[in-house]
């Protein structure tokens, strides 16, 4: 009887009838510890339990990065659809190729990490509006999204496959303390490593990130640039209008690890603030790094063509640098490591601010 109930639950799920309702799920949980969907073992929870990956990663209810999760999740998912760039990057770093992802045309230019691996992954719509039909056609056994974008379609998503929506709130405390996007993204990466049974690889990559950050910090210190103030702007394709990454952004977290000071230091909801060149007129000691939105065909001089830019102290003293476009400020640990490398290289290539303690021979 118990075997028949387990088989019936699996068959209904595979035929597209979705998960049982709450009452049916409670009855089935009485008889079975696991159910099956798309051939993947799933860990079931009782009717009074919080969502859990019991036996896999511990209680999801205790994980502050998870906004919503299906009541049971696959023990070792093999067919994962991701609805945000960060998760595609994370899976690639863990040596997992998703079966579907959003905005595939933009990933190579905006992020670029392991783009060759992801170049043939089917597109399932945009980050803002993923296609439920395209997702269902791929028969995933796990869908990973982000709460602020996909909470409204959570029920629809989990009717296709078990779903996890991550919380990515750089303006909210993490583990009781104010955290940057760097800390949030690392916790999310660790959780995905656990969900995919690749926790050891995730930990190894975390160590590599720590080592890389330490090396770049030492490089800046050796060049006498520790404590230097800088502004990191993201070009938006608008005339003299940019995102400035703020103190709780990934860039802000990386900057603290490198021992340099990012302006503005404030905490914002998205980790960014809109600025223009006029906002930089009073930043006499701040170098400016501009993340490009175009290819190398557009020069830095062309990008700084507005009349006000010529009066920005960093521009007048030759302390504006250009960073190539596929440095993503909202990615995972691999993006963080690349960002640290690029910040270190770019700042080291610029003259030190006037009055800087940098020794003459270091210039």
C-alpha positions as CSV (number, residue, x, y, z in Angstrom):
1,X,0.0,0.0,0.0
2,X,2.8,2.4,1.0
3,X,4.7,1.7,-2.2
4,X,1.5,2.2,-4.3
5,X,1.0,5.6,-2.7
6,X,4.6,6.7,-3.4
7,X,4.3,5.6,-7.0
8,X,0.9,7.4,-7.5
9,X,2.4,10.6,-6.1
10,X,5.4,10.3,-8.4
11,X,3.2,9.6,-11.4
12,X,0.9,12.5,-10.8
13,X,3.8,14.9,-10.5
14,X,5.5,13.5,-13.7
15,X,2.3,13.8,-15.7
16,X,2.1,17.5,-14.8
17,X,-0.7,17.5,-12.2
18,X,1.6,19.3,-9.8
19,X,2.1,18.7,-6.1
20,X,-0.7,17.2,-4.0
21,X,-2.8,19.7,-2.0
22,X,-2.0,20.2,1.7
23,X,-4.4,17.6,2.9
24,X,-3.2,14.9,0.5
25,X,0.4,15.8,1.1
26,X,-0.2,15.3,4.9
27,X,-1.6,11.9,4.3
28,X,1.1,10.8,1.9
29,X,3.8,12.1,4.4
30,X,2.3,9.7,6.9
31,X,3.3,6.8,4.7
32,X,6.4,7.9,2.8
33,X,9.6,9.6,3.6
34,X,10.5,10.4,0.0
35,X,8.6,11.1,-3.2
36,X,9.9,11.2,-6.7
37,X,9.6,13.8,-9.4
38,X,11.3,13.6,-12.8
39,X,13.3,10.7,-11.5
40,X,15.0,12.7,-8.8
41,X,14.8,11.8,-5.1
42,X,13.0,14.4,-3.0
43,X,13.1,14.9,0.7
44,X,9.5,15.3,2.0
45,X,8.5,17.1,5.2
46,X,5.5,16.6,7.4
47,X,2.5,18.9,7.4
48,X,3.6,20.9,10.4
49,X,7.3,21.3,9.4
50,X,8.9,24.3,7.9
51,X,10.4,23.8,4.4
52,X,13.5,21.8,4.8
53,X,16.2,19.9,3.0
54,X,16.3,17.5,5.8
55,X,19.4,15.3,5.4
56,X,20.8,17.7,2.8
57,X,21.4,21.2,4.1
58,X,19.5,21.6,7.3
59,X,16.4,23.6,7.9
60,X,15.7,26.2,5.2
61,X,13.6,28.1,7.7
62,X,16.8,28.9,9.5
63,X,18.5,30.2,6.4
64,X,18.1,34.0,6.2
65,X,18.8,34.1,2.5
66,X,15.8,32.0,1.5
67,X,12.5,33.9,1.0
68,X,10.4,31.0,-0.1
69,X,10.9,27.3,-0.8
70,X,8.8,24.4,-1.7
71,X,7.9,21.9,1.0
72,X,10.2,19.3,-0.4
73,X,13.3,19.7,-2.5
74,X,15.4,17.2,-4.6
75,X,18.2,15.6,-2.8
76,X,20.5,15.9,-5.8
77,X,18.9,18.1,-8.5
78,X,20.1,17.3,-12.0
79,X,17.9,19.7,-14.1
80,X,18.0,23.2,-12.7
81,X,16.5,26.3,-14.2
82,X,17.9,29.6,-12.9
83,X,16.0,33.0,-13.1
84,X,18.9,35.4,-12.3
85,X,22.4,35.8,-13.5
86,X,24.0,35.3,-10.1
87,X,22.6,31.7,-9.9
88,X,23.8,30.9,-13.4
89,X,27.3,32.0,-12.4
90,X,27.1,30.1,-9.1
91,X,26.1,26.9,-10.8
92,X,28.9,27.3,-13.4
93,X,31.4,27.8,-10.6
94,X,30.2,24.6,-9.0
95,X,30.6,22.7,-12.3
96,X,26.9,22.5,-12.9
97,X,25.3,23.5,-16.2
98,X,21.7,24.6,-15.8
99,X,19.1,23.3,-18.2
100,X,17.5,26.7,-18.6
101,X,18.3,30.3,-17.8
102,X,17.0,33.8,-18.4
103,X,18.4,36.6,-20.6
104,X,21.0,34.3,-22.2
105,X,21.9,37.0,-24.8
106,X,23.1,39.4,-22.1
107,X,25.1,37.1,-19.9
108,X,28.3,37.1,-22.0
109,X,28.6,40.8,-22.0
110,X,27.3,41.6,-18.6
111,X,29.0,38.8,-16.6
112,X,31.0,36.6,-18.8
113,X,32.0,34.0,-16.2
114,X,32.2,30.6,-18.0
115,X,30.2,32.0,-20.8
116,X,31.2,29.1,-23.1
117,X,29.6,26.6,-20.8
118,X,26.4,28.6,-20.7
119,X,26.3,29.5,-24.4
120,X,24.0,26.6,-25.4
121,X,21.7,26.7,-22.4
122,X,18.1,27.3,-23.5
123,X,16.6,30.7,-22.8
124,X,13.5,30.9,-20.6
125,X,12.5,34.5,-20.9
126,X,13.7,37.6,-19.0
127,X,14.7,38.0,-15.4
128,X,11.6,40.2,-14.9
129,X,9.2,37.9,-16.9
130,X,10.4,34.3,-17.2
131,X,8.3,32.1,-19.4
132,X,6.4,29.4,-17.5
133,X,5.8,27.5,-20.7
134,X,9.5,27.5,-21.6
135,X,10.4,26.4,-18.1
136,X,7.9,23.6,-18.0
137,X,9.1,22.3,-21.4
138,X,12.5,21.7,-19.9
139,X,11.1,19.4,-17.2
140,X,13.3,20.8,-14.4
141,X,13.7,19.2,-11.0
142,X,14.6,22.5,-9.3
143,X,13.9,26.2,-10.1
144,X,16.0,28.9,-8.5
145,X,14.7,32.5,-8.5
146,X,14.9,35.7,-6.4
147,X,12.1,36.8,-4.1
148,X,11.8,40.4,-5.1
149,X,11.2,39.4,-8.7
150,X,9.5,36.1,-8.6
151,X,7.4,35.9,-5.4
152,X,4.3,36.7,-7.4
153,X,4.7,33.6,-9.5
154,X,6.1,31.3,-6.8
155,X,3.0,29.1,-6.8
156,X,3.1,28.8,-10.6
157,X,6.8,27.9,-10.5
158,X,6.4,25.2,-7.9
159,X,3.6,23.7,-9.8
160,X,6.2,22.9,-12.4
161,X,9.0,21.8,-10.1
162,X,10.3,22.4,-6.5
163,X,11.3,26.0,-6.2
164,X,13.6,28.1,-4.1
165,X,13.5,31.9,-4.1
166,X,16.5,33.6,-2.5
167,X,16.3,36.8,-0.5
168,X,18.8,39.4,-1.7
169,X,18.5,42.4,0.6
170,X,21.7,44.4,0.9
171,X,19.9,46.9,3.1
172,X,18.8,44.3,5.6
173,X,20.9,42.7,8.4
174,X,22.4,39.3,7.9
175,X,23.1,37.3,11.0
176,X,22.1,40.3,13.1
177,X,24.6,42.7,11.5
178,X,24.5,45.1,8.6
179,X,25.9,43.2,5.6
180,X,26.9,44.0,2.0
181,X,25.9,42.3,-1.2
182,X,29.2,40.5,-1.0
183,X,28.2,38.8,2.2
184,X,24.7,38.0,1.0
185,X,26.0,36.6,-2.3
186,X,28.5,34.4,-0.5
187,X,25.8,33.0,1.8
188,X,23.6,32.3,-1.2
189,X,26.5,30.6,-3.0
190,X,27.1,28.3,0.0
191,X,23.4,27.4,0.1
192,X,23.4,26.5,-3.6
193,X,26.5,24.5,-3.1
194,X,24.7,22.6,-0.4
195,X,21.5,22.2,-2.4
196,X,23.4,20.7,-5.3
197,X,25.6,18.4,-3.1
198,X,28.7,20.4,-3.9
199,X,29.4,22.0,-0.6
200,X,33.0,20.9,-0.6
201,X,33.6,22.6,-4.0
202,X,31.8,25.7,-2.7
203,X,34.0,25.9,0.3
204,X,37.1,25.5,-1.8
205,X,36.0,28.4,-4.0
206,X,35.2,30.5,-0.9
207,X,38.8,29.9,0.2
208,X,40.1,30.9,-3.2
209,X,38.1,34.1,-3.0
210,X,39.5,34.9,0.5
211,X,43.0,34.3,-0.8
212,X,42.4,36.5,-3.9
213,X,41.1,39.3,-1.8
214,X,44.1,39.1,0.5
215,X,46.5,39.2,-2.4
216,X,44.8,42.3,-3.8
217,X,44.8,43.9,-0.4
218,X,48.6,43.3,-0.2
219,X,49.1,44.7,-3.7
220,X,47.4,47.9,-2.8
221,X,49.2,48.2,0.5
222,X,52.6,47.6,-1.2
223,X,51.7,50.4,-3.6
224,X,50.8,52.7,-0.8
225,X,47.2,52.9,-1.8
226,X,45.5,51.6,1.4
227,X,42.7,53.8,2.6
228,X,42.4,55.5,-0.7
229,X,38.9,56.9,-1.6
230,X,37.3,56.1,-4.8
231,X,33.9,56.2,-6.6
232,X,32.7,53.2,-8.7
233,X,30.2,54.3,-11.4
234,X,28.2,52.0,-13.6
235,X,27.5,53.4,-17.0
236,X,23.8,53.2,-17.9
237,X,23.7,54.4,-21.5
238,X,22.3,57.8,-20.3
239,X,23.9,61.1,-20.8
240,X,25.9,62.0,-17.6
241,X,23.7,59.6,-15.5
242,X,25.2,56.7,-13.6
243,X,24.8,54.3,-10.7
244,X,27.2,54.9,-8.0
245,X,27.8,51.7,-6.0
246,X,27.2,52.4,-2.3
247,X,28.7,51.0,0.9
248,X,26.4,48.0,1.1
249,X,26.9,46.9,-2.5
250,X,29.2,44.1,-3.6
251,X,31.7,46.7,-4.5
252,X,31.5,48.2,-1.0
253,X,32.1,44.8,0.6
254,X,35.0,44.1,-1.7
255,X,36.5,47.6,-1.0
256,X,36.4,46.9,2.7
257,X,38.3,43.6,2.2
258,X,40.9,45.5,0.1
259,X,41.4,48.2,2.6
260,X,40.1,51.1,0.4
261,X,37.2,53.5,0.9
262,X,34.2,53.5,-1.5
263,X,32.1,56.7,-1.8
264,X,29.2,57.0,-1.1
265,X,29.4,54.9,2.0
266,X,25.6,55.0,2.7
267,X,23.3,52.0,2.8
268,X,20.7,51.9,0.0
269,X,18.0,49.4,-0.9
270,X,19.7,48.2,-4.1
271,X,23.3,49.0,-3.2
272,X,23.3,51.8,-5.7
273,X,22.5,55.5,-6.0
274,X,21.9,57.7,-9.1
275,X,24.6,60.4,-9.6
276,X,25.9,62.6,-12.3
277,X,29.2,64.4,-12.8
278,X,28.0,67.4,-10.7
279,X,27.9,65.1,-7.6
280,X,31.6,64.5,-8.0
281,X,32.7,68.1,-8.0
282,X,33.3,68.1,-4.3
283,X,35.3,64.8,-4.2
284,X,38.8,66.2,-4.4
285,X,40.5,63.2,-3.0
286,X,38.4,60.5,-4.7
287,X,39.5,58.6,-7.8
288,X,36.8,57.6,-10.2
289,X,36.4,54.2,-11.9
290,X,33.8,53.8,-14.6
291,X,32.3,50.4,-15.5
292,X,31.7,50.6,-19.2
293,X,28.4,49.6,-20.9
294,X,30.0,49.5,-24.3
295,X,32.9,47.8,-26.0
296,X,36.4,49.3,-26.5
297,X,35.2,51.2,-29.6
298,X,34.1,54.0,-27.3
299,X,37.0,55.8,-25.5
300,X,37.0,57.2,-22.0
301,X,37.3,60.7,-23.3
302,X,34.1,60.2,-25.3
303,X,32.4,59.0,-22.2
304,X,33.4,62.0,-20.2
305,X,32.3,64.6,-22.8
306,X,29.7,66.5,-20.7
307,X,30.8,70.1,-19.9
308,X,30.8,69.4,-16.1
309,X,33.2,66.5,-16.3
310,X,36.1,68.7,-17.2
311,X,35.8,70.3,-13.7
312,X,35.6,67.1,-11.7
313,X,38.8,66.9,-9.6
314,X,39.6,63.3,-10.6
315,X,39.3,64.2,-14.3
316,X,41.5,67.2,-14.0
317,X,44.2,65.2,-12.3
318,X,44.0,62.2,-14.5
319,X,42.5,59.9,-11.9
320,X,39.5,58.5,-13.9
321,X,39.9,54.9,-15.0
322,X,37.8,52.6,-17.2
323,X,36.7,49.1,-16.3
324,X,35.5,46.7,-19.0
325,X,31.8,46.0,-19.0
326,X,31.6,42.4,-18.0
327,X,32.3,43.1,-14.3
328,X,28.9,42.5,-12.8
329,X,28.2,44.2,-9.5
330,X,25.4,41.9,-8.5
331,X,27.0,38.5,-9.0
332,X,28.4,35.7,-7.0
333,X,31.9,35.0,-5.6
334,X,33.5,34.7,-9.0
335,X,32.3,38.1,-9.9
336,X,33.5,39.4,-6.6
337,X,37.0,38.0,-7.3
338,X,37.1,39.5,-10.7
339,X,35.9,42.9,-9.4
340,X,38.6,42.9,-6.7
341,X,41.3,42.2,-9.4
342,X,39.9,44.9,-11.7
343,X,39.7,47.5,-8.9
344,X,43.2,46.8,-7.8
345,X,44.6,47.0,-11.3
346,X,42.7,50.1,-12.2
347,X,43.5,52.1,-9.0
348,X,47.2,51.0,-9.2
349,X,47.4,52.4,-12.7
350,X,46.1,55.8,-11.7
351,X,48.2,58.6,-10.1
352,X,47.7,58.9,-6.4
353,X,45.6,61.8,-5.1
354,X,47.5,64.9,-4.0
355,X,48.6,64.7,-0.5
356,X,48.5,60.9,-0.6
357,X,51.1,59.1,1.6
358,X,52.2,57.2,-1.5
359,X,56.0,57.3,-1.8
360,X,57.4,59.1,-4.8
361,X,59.2,55.9,-6.0
362,X,55.8,54.1,-5.9
363,X,54.2,56.4,-8.4
